[in-house]
Amino acid sequence: MYQIYSVYAICTFAAMGGGLFGFDISSMSGVLATSAYTNYFHVNGGYLQGAITGSMAGGSFFGTLASSFIADKMSRKTAIQIAAVIWIVGSIFQTAANGIALLVFGRVVAGIGAGIASAMVPVYQAEIAPKEIRGRVVSLQQFAITVGILVQYFIQYGSSFVDGGPKNPNQSTLAFRIPWGIQIFPATLLAVGMFFVPYSPRWLAGQDRWEEAIRVLANLHGHGDIGHPKVLAQYREIEEAMTFEREAGHSAFKALTQPRMLNRVILTVSIQMWSQLCGMNVMMYYIVYMMQAAGVPNLLLTASIQYILNVVLTLPAILFIDTWGRRPSLLYGALSMMVLLFVVAALEAVYGVPNPRTDPSLDHISWLIMDNPPISRAIVACSYLFVSTFAVTWGPTSWTYASEIFPTGIRAKAVSLATASNWAWNCALAFAVPTLFQKINWRMYIVFAVFNMCAFVQVWLTVRETKGKTLEEMEEVFESGRPAWTGVSRGSRLDRLQRDIAEGTVKVRLIGRRYEEL
């Protein structure tokens, strides 16, 4: 079967699995303001809407936990294909929903697929990519998420005009069935297309399929030449790392509880947690509610700009994350988002008033900015800046960091736990935010600002820079004994080995699955 070996092409295509995550995030935001949705399901905010929205994230939580078993046993790429098929099934149930029960069931099933894909796509990308562009290609996962959010939102925006628009009390259910049905097609493309990309060479090595592993490495990094210095150097690095991992027992779940690994597990679980508690998904899931509270007249159009910014501002991160590094991205992102949330809280507290309840469509909002366009525009501007900041910093970096700091034997397991943290908090926020809008209104922004402050402190104390290091060098990065804020040594062991092989200082010959220095 024809195989694609361009790293950029492979990782871009695999990133479509992240697009499923993006479809999930905005799968409700565009339909919440339509008469078709509110009249058919009889939902208007509160706990019930939170449960419907959060059901997909709940399914994703369990899908994420199951992902490592599938990926370790059947391969990373097969796990992504299975995720796509499960998503298709869930989407069919959502599209056909005749009540809340079937809608929630469909969202849970689709969520399982999104959870598997969101955990395994960055693992697959990290194991395929060379260290020089690893951050860039893993960031494609976040870019795909933002594109999925944007595409789904505009599909919903366009569908909202069915039968005279979202205000028509007799609007057809096509207003929500069309966008939920269309999301079947990218998942189908992903499931079929993954047949044409290679297995991860590190997964193949872990299965003792060394001949296949070296051929994949040669096609990816040596133009098909098994004797290429870069291929030989990588092969030797992987073989040594695999030998060490097996001797150290780095393959079972219990390895995650060993002190040296537990610190990394806690770190990645925390980063994924902060990526939710920073407040970004409030902006994505419930942007319509936020704009309603701010007194913005054209809700769907104003919100759409936010989704566009989310896509466009992810591009600088893709281009430069391997230049400016992971640690600065997380630090500056947390600090900036904290400030913006405090500003929004202050504006709403000073200029807002309790909802006078004169408009039934705003019953789910308890605090409003009324007849004050400058303040409304300021709040919208802060939300745009907030989303732009997340897109450049925490969005791509949180996925990249988790996928690169663990040994191959437990990478899928550790990333599944980290991603499960993401989905667990995603689910909790999806459920809680509608109620927070009602109960504590503007104070909600202070809560998320404090979360960003806590994230900044943890990143400063514990996050180590990983740019320019191979996956096999992470032991040195994390076991150096130096504080996280002092940085790491420059250069890479792989570069030195590749140079020595090219110059003939070190001669390597492959014998079966092992190498021999001459």
C-alpha positions as CSV (number, residue, x, y, z in Angstrom):
1,M,0.0,0.0,0.0
2,Y,1.2,3.5,-0.8
3,Q,2.7,5.3,2.2
4,I,3.3,9.0,2.9
5,Y,6.6,9.8,4.5
6,S,6.7,13.5,4.6
7,V,6.7,14.4,8.3
8,Y,4.7,17.6,7.8
9,A,2.1,15.8,5.7
10,I,1.8,12.9,8.1
11,C,1.5,15.0,11.2
12,T,-0.9,17.5,9.5
13,F,-3.2,14.7,8.4
14,A,-3.1,13.0,11.9
15,A,-4.0,16.3,13.4
16,M,-7.4,15.9,12.0
17,G,-8.0,13.9,15.1
18,G,-7.6,17.2,17.0
19,G,-10.2,18.6,14.7
20,L,-12.7,16.2,16.4
21,F,-11.8,17.9,19.7
22,G,-12.5,21.2,18.1
23,F,-15.9,20.1,16.7
24,D,-16.7,19.0,20.3
25,I,-15.8,22.3,21.8
26,S,-18.1,24.4,19.5
27,S,-20.7,21.7,18.9
28,M,-23.2,23.5,21.1
29,S,-22.2,27.2,21.1
30,G,-23.8,28.0,17.7
31,V,-27.1,26.3,18.4
32,L,-27.7,27.6,21.9
33,A,-29.2,30.8,20.6
34,T,-31.5,29.2,18.0
35,S,-35.3,28.7,18.6
36,A,-35.0,25.3,17.0
37,Y,-32.8,24.0,19.8
38,T,-34.5,25.7,22.7
39,N,-38.0,24.8,21.6
40,Y,-37.2,21.2,20.6
41,F,-35.2,20.2,23.7
42,H,-36.8,22.7,26.0
43,V,-33.5,23.8,27.5
44,N,-32.4,27.4,28.3
45,G,-29.3,27.4,30.4
46,G,-28.7,26.1,33.9
47,Y,-27.8,22.6,35.1
48,L,-29.6,20.8,32.3
49,Q,-27.7,22.6,29.6
50,G,-24.5,22.1,31.5
51,A,-25.2,18.4,31.6
52,I,-25.9,18.2,27.9
53,T,-22.7,20.2,27.0
54,G,-20.6,18.3,29.5
55,S,-21.7,14.9,28.4
56,M,-19.3,14.8,25.4
57,A,-16.4,15.8,27.6
58,G,-17.5,13.1,30.1
59,G,-17.3,10.5,27.3
60,S,-13.9,11.9,26.2
61,F,-12.6,11.4,29.8
62,F,-13.3,7.6,29.6
63,G,-12.1,7.5,26.0
64,T,-8.8,9.0,27.0
65,L,-8.3,6.5,29.8
66,A,-8.9,3.7,27.3
67,S,-6.6,5.1,24.6
68,S,-3.3,3.9,26.0
69,F,-4.5,0.2,26.0
70,I,-5.5,0.5,22.3
71,A,-2.4,2.5,21.3
72,D,0.1,0.2,23.1
73,K,-1.5,-3.0,21.8
74,M,-2.7,-2.0,18.3
75,S,-0.5,1.0,17.5
76,R,-0.9,4.7,17.7
77,K,-2.3,5.1,14.2
78,T,-4.9,2.3,14.7
79,A,-6.1,4.0,17.9
80,I,-6.7,7.2,15.8
81,Q,-8.7,5.2,13.3
82,I,-10.8,3.6,16.0
83,A,-11.4,7.0,17.5
84,A,-12.7,8.3,14.1
85,V,-15.1,5.4,13.7
86,I,-16.5,5.9,17.3
87,W,-16.9,9.6,16.5
88,I,-18.9,8.8,13.4
89,V,-21.3,6.5,15.4
90,G,-21.8,9.2,18.0
91,S,-22.5,11.9,15.4
92,I,-25.1,9.7,13.8
93,F,-26.9,9.4,17.2
94,Q,-26.7,13.1,17.8
95,T,-28.1,14.0,14.4
96,A,-31.0,11.6,14.8
97,A,-31.7,12.7,18.4
98,N,-35.4,12.9,19.2
99,G,-34.9,14.0,22.8
100,I,-32.4,14.9,25.4
101,A,-31.6,11.2,26.3
102,L,-30.5,10.2,22.7
103,L,-28.7,13.5,22.3
104,V,-26.7,12.9,25.5
105,F,-26.0,9.3,24.5
106,G,-24.7,10.4,21.1
107,R,-22.5,13.1,22.7
108,V,-21.0,10.6,25.1
109,V,-20.2,8.1,22.3
110,A,-18.7,10.8,20.1
111,G,-16.8,12.0,23.2
112,I,-15.2,8.6,23.6
113,G,-13.8,9.0,20.1
114,A,-12.6,12.5,20.6
115,G,-10.9,11.5,23.8
116,I,-8.9,8.7,22.2
117,A,-7.9,10.9,19.3
118,S,-6.9,13.9,21.5
119,A,-4.6,11.7,23.6
120,M,-3.0,9.7,20.8
121,V,-2.6,12.2,18.0
122,P,0.2,14.2,19.9
123,V,1.9,10.9,20.9
124,Y,2.0,9.8,17.3
125,Q,3.2,13.2,16.1
126,A,5.9,13.4,18.7
127,E,7.2,9.9,17.9
128,I,7.3,10.6,14.1
129,A,8.9,14.0,14.2
130,P,12.6,15.0,14.5
131,K,13.5,17.0,17.5
132,E,14.1,20.2,15.5
133,I,10.4,20.5,14.5
134,R,8.7,18.4,17.1
135,G,7.0,21.3,18.8
136,R,5.9,22.7,15.5
137,V,4.2,19.5,14.3
138,V,2.6,18.6,17.6
139,S,1.2,22.1,17.7
140,L,-0.7,21.2,14.5
141,Q,-2.9,19.3,16.9
142,Q,-3.9,22.6,18.5
143,F,-4.3,24.2,15.1
144,A,-6.6,21.5,14.1
145,I,-8.6,22.0,17.2
146,T,-9.0,25.7,16.5
147,V,-10.0,25.0,12.9
148,G,-12.5,22.4,14.0
149,I,-14.0,24.9,16.5
150,L,-14.2,27.6,13.7
151,V,-15.6,25.3,11.0
152,Q,-18.2,23.8,13.3
153,Y,-19.2,27.2,14.6
154,F,-19.7,28.7,11.1
155,I,-21.6,25.6,10.0
156,Q,-23.8,26.3,13.0
157,Y,-24.0,30.0,12.2
158,G,-25.1,29.3,8.7
159,S,-27.5,26.7,9.7
160,S,-29.1,29.1,12.3
161,F,-30.7,31.0,9.4
162,V,-32.8,28.0,8.4
163,D,-36.5,28.8,8.2
164,G,-36.1,32.5,8.7
165,G,-33.3,32.6,11.3
166,P,-32.8,31.8,15.0
167,K,-35.6,34.0,16.3
168,N,-38.3,32.2,14.4
169,P,-40.3,30.2,17.0
170,N,-41.2,27.6,14.3
171,Q,-37.6,27.1,13.1
172,S,-36.9,23.6,11.7
173,T,-34.7,21.1,13.6
174,L,-32.4,21.2,10.6
175,A,-30.8,24.2,12.3
176,F,-29.0,21.8,14.7
177,R,-29.2,18.5,12.7
178,I,-27.1,19.9,9.8
179,P,-24.0,20.9,11.8
180,W,-24.1,17.7,13.9
181,G,-24.4,15.6,10.7
182,I,-21.7,17.3,8.8
183,Q,-19.1,16.4,11.4
184,I,-19.3,12.8,10.2
185,F,-17.3,13.6,7.0
186,P,-13.9,14.7,8.4
187,A,-13.9,11.7,10.7
188,T,-14.5,9.4,7.7
189,L,-11.6,11.0,5.9
190,L,-9.4,10.6,8.9
191,A,-10.3,6.9,9.3
192,V,-9.5,6.1,5.7
193,G,-6.5,8.3,5.3
194,M,-4.6,6.8,8.3
195,F,-4.1,3.7,6.2
196,F,-1.6,5.6,4.1
197,V,0.7,6.8,6.9
198,P,3.4,4.7,8.6
199,Y,3.4,3.2,12.1
200,S,5.3,5.1,14.7
201,P,9.0,3.8,14.6
202,R,9.2,3.9,18.3
203,W,6.0,1.8,18.7
204,L,7.4,-0.7,16.2
205,A,10.6,-0.8,18.2
206,G,8.6,-1.4,21.4
207,Q,7.0,-4.4,19.6
208,D,10.5,-5.8,18.6
209,R,9.7,-5.1,15.0
210,W,13.1,-3.5,14.5
211,E,13.5,-4.1,10.8
212,E,10.2,-2.2,10.1
213,A,11.3,0.5,12.6
214,I,14.6,1.2,10.8
215,R,12.8,1.3,7.4
216,V,10.4,3.8,8.7
217,L,13.2,5.9,10.2
218,A,15.1,5.8,6.9
219,N,12.0,6.9,4.9
220,L,11.2,9.6,7.4
221,H,14.6,11.1,8.0
222,G,17.1,9.6,5.5
223,H,15.4,9.6,2.1
224,G,15.1,5.8,2.3
225,D,18.9,5.3,3.1
226,I,19.2,3.0,6.1
227,G,22.9,3.9,6.3
228,H,22.3,7.7,6.6
229,P,24.1,9.0,9.7
230,K,20.9,10.6,11.1
231,V,19.0,7.3,10.7
232,L,21.8,5.3,12.4
233,A,22.1,7.8,15.2
234,Q,18.4,7.8,15.9
235,Y,18.2,4.0,15.7
236,R,21.0,3.7,18.2
237,E,19.3,6.2,20.6
238,I,16.0,4.4,20.4
239,E,17.6,1.0,20.9
240,E,19.6,2.1,23.9
241,A,16.6,3.8,25.4
242,M,14.4,0.7,24.9
243,T,17.0,-1.5,26.6
244,F,17.2,0.8,29.6
245,E,13.4,1.1,29.9
246,R,12.9,-2.7,29.9
247,E,15.7,-3.1,32.5
248,A,14.1,-0.4,34.6
249,G,10.6,-1.7,34.1
250,H,9.3,1.4,32.3
251,S,6.4,-0.3,30.5
252,A,3.7,-1.0,33.1
253,F,1.3,1.4,34.7
254,K,3.1,1.0,38.0
255,A,6.1,2.7,36.4
256,L,4.0,5.9,36.5
257,T,4.1,5.8,40.3
258,Q,7.8,5.6,40.6
259,P,9.2,8.9,42.1
260,R,11.1,9.8,38.9
261,M,8.1,9.4,36.7
262,L,5.4,10.5,39.2
263,N,6.8,14.0,39.2
264,R,6.4,14.2,35.5
265,V,2.9,12.7,35.6
266,I,1.8,15.3,38.1
267,L,3.3,18.0,36.0
268,T,1.6,17.1,32.8
269,V,-1.7,16.4,34.6
270,S,-1.5,19.8,36.1
271,I,-0.7,21.6,32.8
272,Q,-3.7,20.0,31.2
273,M,-5.8,21.0,34.2
274,W,-4.6,24.6,34.0
275,S,-5.3,24.7,30.3
276,Q,-9.0,24.2,31.2
277,L,-9.1,26.2,34.4
278,C,-7.4,29.2,32.7
279,G,-10.9,30.0,31.4
280,M,-10.5,29.3,27.7
281,N,-13.3,26.9,27.3
282,V,-15.7,29.3,29.0
283,M,-14.9,31.5,26.0
284,M,-15.5,28.6,23.6
285,Y,-18.5,26.7,25.0
286,Y,-20.4,29.7,26.3
287,I,-19.2,32.7,24.4
288,V,-22.9,33.4,23.5
289,Y,-23.7,33.7,27.2
290,M,-20.7,36.0,27.8
291,M,-21.7,38.2,24.9
292,Q,-25.2,38.4,26.2
293,A,-24.1,39.4,29.6
294,A,-21.9,42.1,28.0
295,G,-24.9,43.5,26.2
296,V,-23.5,42.7,22.7
297,P,-26.3,43.0,20.1
298,N,-25.1,40.7,17.3
299,L,-24.1,37.6,19.3
300,L,-23.2,35.0,16.7
301,L,-21.3,37.4,14.4
302,T,-19.3,39.0,17.3
303,A,-18.5,35.5,18.7
304,S,-17.3,34.3,15.3
305,I,-14.5,36.8,15.3
306,Q,-13.2,35.1,18.4
307,Y,-13.0,31.8,16.7
308,I,-11.2,33.3,13.7
309,L,-8.6,34.8,16.1
310,N,-8.2,31.5,17.8
311,V,-7.1,29.9,14.4
312,V,-5.0,32.7,13.1
313,L,-3.0,33.3,16.4
314,T,-2.2,29.6,16.6
315,L,0.0,30.0,13.6
316,P,2.8,32.0,15.3
317,A,3.1,29.2,17.9
318,I,3.4,26.6,15.2
319,L,6.2,28.6,13.6
320,F,8.1,29.7,16.6
321,I,7.5,27.2,19.5
322,D,10.8,25.4,18.7
323,T,12.5,28.8,18.8
324,W,11.2,30.5,21.9
325,G,10.5,27.3,23.9
326,R,7.9,25.7,26.0
327,R,8.6,27.4,29.4
328,P,8.3,31.0,28.3
329,S,5.1,30.3,26.4
330,L,3.4,28.9,29.6
331,L,4.7,31.6,31.8
332,Y,3.8,34.6,29.7
333,G,0.5,33.0,28.7
334,A,-0.7,32.5,32.3
335,L,0.3,36.0,33.4
336,S,-1.4,37.7,30.4
337,M,-4.6,35.7,30.8
338,M,-4.8,36.5,34.5
339,V,-4.6,40.2,33.9
340,L,-7.2,40.2,31.1
341,L,-9.7,38.2,33.3
342,F,-9.2,40.7,36.2
343,V,-10.0,43.5,33.8
344,V,-13.2,41.9,32.6
345,A,-14.3,41.2,36.2
346,A,-13.6,44.8,37.1
347,L,-15.5,46.2,34.1
348,E,-18.5,44.0,34.8
349,A,-18.5,44.7,38.5
350,V,-18.4,48.5,38.1
351,Y,-20.6,49.0,35.1
352,G,-23.0,46.0,35.3
353,V,-26.4,45.7,37.0
354,P,-28.6,42.8,38.1
355,N,-30.7,41.4,35.3
356,P,-34.1,43.2,35.5
357,R,-35.7,40.0,33.9
358,T,-37.6,42.0,31.3
359,D,-36.3,39.7,28.5
360,P,-37.2,36.0,28.8
361,S,-34.3,35.0,26.5
362,L,-31.9,36.3,29.1
363,D,-33.3,34.5,32.1
364,H,-30.0,32.4,32.4
365,I,-28.0,35.6,32.8
366,S,-28.1,37.3,36.3
367,W,-25.8,40.3,35.6
368,L,-25.8,42.6,32.5
369,I,-24.0,45.5,30.9
370,M,-27.0,47.7,29.8
371,D,-26.9,50.5,27.3
372,N,-23.1,51.1,27.6
373,P,-21.5,50.3,24.2
374,P,-18.0,51.5,25.2
375,I,-17.8,49.0,28.1
376,S,-19.4,46.3,26.0
377,R,-16.7,46.8,23.4
378,A,-14.0,46.8,26.0
379,I,-15.2,43.4,27.3
380,V,-15.3,42.0,23.8
381,A,-11.8,43.3,23.2
382,C,-10.5,41.6,26.4
383,S,-12.1,38.4,25.3
384,Y,-10.4,38.6,21.9
385,L,-7.1,39.3,23.6
386,F,-7.6,36.4,26.0
387,V,-8.3,34.0,23.2
388,S,-5.3,35.3,21.2
389,T,-3.0,34.8,24.1
390,F,-4.2,31.3,24.8
391,A,-3.8,30.4,21.1
392,V,-0.2,31.6,21.0
393,T,0.9,30.1,24.3
394,W,-1.0,27.5,26.3
395,G,-3.0,26.0,23.5
396,P,-0.2,24.3,21.5
397,T,2.3,24.1,24.3
398,S,0.1,22.0,26.7
399,W,-0.2,19.3,24.1
400,T,3.4,19.4,23.0
401,Y,4.9,19.2,26.5
402,A,2.8,16.2,27.6
403,S,3.7,14.2,24.5
404,E,7.5,14.6,24.7
405,I,8.7,14.1,28.3
406,F,8.0,10.4,29.0
407,P,9.8,7.2,27.9
408,T,8.4,5.3,25.0
409,G,7.1,2.4,27.1
410,I,4.8,4.6,29.2
411,R,4.3,7.6,26.9
412,A,0.8,6.6,25.8
413,K,-0.2,5.7,29.3
414,A,1.1,9.0,30.8
415,V,-0.4,11.1,28.0
416,S,-3.7,9.4,28.4
417,L,-3.8,10.4,32.1
418,A,-2.8,14.0,31.3
419,T,-5.4,14.2,28.6
420,A,-8.0,12.6,30.9
421,S,-7.3,15.5,33.3
422,N,-8.0,17.9,30.4
423,W,-11.3,16.2,29.7
424,A,-12.3,15.9,33.4
425,W,-12.0,19.6,33.9
426,N,-13.5,20.3,30.5
427,C,-16.6,18.3,31.6
428,A,-16.8,19.9,35.0
429,L,-16.6,23.4,33.5
430,A,-19.1,22.6,30.8
431,F,-21.5,21.6,33.5
432,A,-20.8,24.3,36.0
433,V,-20.4,27.5,33.9
434,P,-24.1,28.1,33.1
435,T,-24.8,28.0,36.8
436,L,-21.8,30.2,37.5
437,F,-23.2,32.8,35.1
438,Q,-26.4,32.7,37.1
439,K,-25.0,32.5,40.7
440,I,-21.8,34.5,40.8
441,N,-21.8,36.3,37.5
442,W,-18.8,38.7,37.2
443,R,-17.0,37.0,40.1
444,M,-16.5,34.0,37.9
445,Y,-13.8,35.8,36.0
446,I,-11.9,36.4,39.3
447,V,-12.0,32.7,40.0
448,F,-10.4,31.9,36.7
449,A,-7.9,34.7,37.1
450,V,-6.7,33.2,40.3
451,F,-6.3,29.8,38.6
452,N,-4.0,31.5,36.1
453,M,-2.0,32.9,39.0
454,C,-1.6,29.4,40.4
455,A,-0.6,28.1,37.0
456,F,2.1,30.7,36.7
457,V,3.6,29.8,40.1
458,Q,3.7,26.1,39.3
459,V,5.2,26.6,35.8
460,W,7.9,28.8,37.3
461,L,8.9,26.2,39.9
462,T,8.5,22.9,37.9
463,V,8.4,23.2,34.1
464,R,11.8,22.4,32.5
465,E,12.6,23.5,28.9
466,T,12.6,20.6,26.4
467,K,13.2,22.3,23.1
468,G,16.0,20.9,21.0
469,K,16.2,17.6,22.9
470,T,15.2,14.2,21.6
471,L,12.6,12.1,23.3
472,E,15.3,9.8,24.4
473,E,17.2,12.7,26.1
474,M,14.4,13.6,28.5
475,E,15.9,11.5,31.3
476,E,18.9,13.9,31.3
477,V,16.6,17.0,31.2
478,F,14.5,15.9,34.2
479,E,17.2,14.2,36.3
480,S,19.9,16.9,36.0
481,G,19.3,17.9,39.6
482,R,19.1,21.6,38.7
483,P,16.1,23.8,39.5
484,A,13.6,24.2,36.6
485,W,14.2,27.9,36.2
486,T,18.0,27.5,35.6
487,G,17.4,26.0,32.1
488,V,19.1,23.0,30.5
489,S,22.4,22.4,28.7
490,R,22.5,23.5,25.1
491,G,22.9,21.1,22.2
492,S,21.8,17.5,21.8
493,R,23.5,14.2,22.2
494,L,21.9,13.0,18.9
495,D,23.6,15.8,17.0
496,R,27.0,14.9,18.4
497,L,26.5,11.2,17.6
498,Q,25.2,12.0,14.1
499,R,28.3,14.2,13.5
500,D,30.6,11.5,14.7
501,I,29.0,8.9,12.5
502,A,29.2,11.2,9.5
503,E,32.9,12.0,10.1
504,G,33.7,8.3,10.7
505,T,34.8,8.8,14.3
506,V,32.0,6.4,15.3
507,K,31.2,3.6,12.9
508,V,27.9,1.7,13.3
509,R,26.8,-1.5,11.6
510,L,23.3,-2.9,12.1
511,I,23.2,-6.6,13.0
512,G,19.6,-7.7,13.2
513,R,17.8,-5.5,15.6
514,R,21.0,-4.2,17.3
515,Y,23.9,-2.0,16.3
516,E,27.6,-2.7,16.6
517,E,30.3,0.0,16.9
518,L,33.4,-0.8,14.8
